[in-house]
Amino acid sequence: MSRKLRLIRRLERHLKKHPNDKQALELLKALREGRYEWRGRSVVIKPAQESQEQQSS
């Protein structure tokens, strides 16, 4: 199982116990959308590109 899938499962379990954790929810969404980058063992969330692309079009 990849690091990404393991982290997604762990975040889903965490959110069952702590449903109002906004940071965990944002990280989970970023992982599912592919907006992340590994920096060593930690994950860095890339900013959402959708709003920037809509403004330029």
CYANA upper distance limits for C-alpha pairs under 8 A (distance plus 0.5 A):
  1 MET  CA      5 LEU  CA      6.94
  1 MET  CA      6 ARG  CA      7.04
  2 SER  CA      6 ARG  CA      6.71
  3 ARG  CA      7 LEU  CA      6.55
  4 LYS  CA      8 ILE  CA      6.70
  4 LYS  CA     31 LEU  CA      7.64
  5 LEU  CA      9 ARG  CA      6.74
  6 ARG  CA     10 ARG  CA      6.70
  7 LEU  CA     11 LEU  CA      6.58
  8 ILE  CA     12 GLU  CA      6.69
  8 ILE  CA     28 LEU  CA      6.69
  8 ILE  CA     31 LEU  CA      7.71
  9 ARG  CA     13 ARG  CA      6.82
 10 ARG  CA     14 HIS  CA      6.68
 11 LEU  CA     15 LEU  CA      6.56
 11 LEU  CA     24 ALA  CA      6.96
 11 LEU  CA     25 LEU  CA      8.33
 11 LEU  CA     28 LEU  CA      7.04
 12 GLU  CA     16 LYS  CA      6.97
 12 GLU  CA     28 LEU  CA      8.32
 13 ARG  CA     17 LYS  CA      7.51
 14 HIS  CA     18 HIS  CA      6.58
 14 HIS  CA     19 PRO  CA      8.48
 15 LEU  CA     19 PRO  CA      5.20
 15 LEU  CA     20 ASN  CA      8.05
 15 LEU  CA     21 ASP  CA      7.38
 15 LEU  CA     24 ALA  CA      7.76
 15 LEU  CA     25 LEU  CA      7.94
 21 ASP  CA     25 LEU  CA      6.82
 22 LYS  CA     26 GLU  CA      6.60
 23 GLN  CA     27 LEU  CA      6.70
 24 ALA  CA     28 LEU  CA      6.61
 25 LEU  CA     29 LYS  CA      6.73
 26 GLU  CA     30 ALA  CA      6.66
 27 LEU  CA     31 LEU  CA      6.67
 27 LEU  CA     45 ILE  CA      7.39
 28 LEU  CA     32 ARG  CA      6.81
 29 LYS  CA     33 GLU  CA      6.64
 30 ALA  CA     34 GLY  CA      6.40
 30 ALA  CA     35 ARG  CA      5.28
 30 ALA  CA     36 TYR  CA      6.60
 30 ALA  CA     45 ILE  CA      6.94
 30 ALA  CA     46 LYS  CA      8.29
 31 LEU  CA     35 ARG  CA      6.63
 31 LEU  CA     36 TYR  CA      6.56
 35 ARG  CA     45 ILE  CA      6.46
 35 ARG  CA     46 LYS  CA      5.65
 35 ARG  CA     47 PRO  CA      7.70
 35 ARG  CA     48 ALA  CA      7.67
 36 TYR  CA     43 VAL  CA      7.03
 36 TYR  CA     44 VAL  CA      6.08
 36 TYR  CA     45 ILE  CA      4.98
 36 TYR  CA     46 LYS  CA      5.85
 37 GLU  CA     43 VAL  CA      6.24
 37 GLU  CA     44 VAL  CA      5.69
 37 GLU  CA     45 ILE  CA      6.97
 37 GLU  CA     46 LYS  CA      7.60
 38 TRP  CA     42 SER  CA      6.40
 38 TRP  CA     43 VAL  CA      5.16
 38 TRP  CA     44 VAL  CA      6.67
 39 ARG  CA     43 VAL  CA      6.44
 39 ARG  CA     44 VAL  CA      7.23
 48 ALA  CA     52 GLN  CA      8.44
 49 GLN  CA     53 GLU  CA      6.68
 50 GLU  CA     54 GLN  CA      6.74
 51 SER  CA     55 GLN  CA      6.84
 52 GLN  CA     56 SER  CA      6.97
 53 GLU  CA     57 SER  CA      6.91
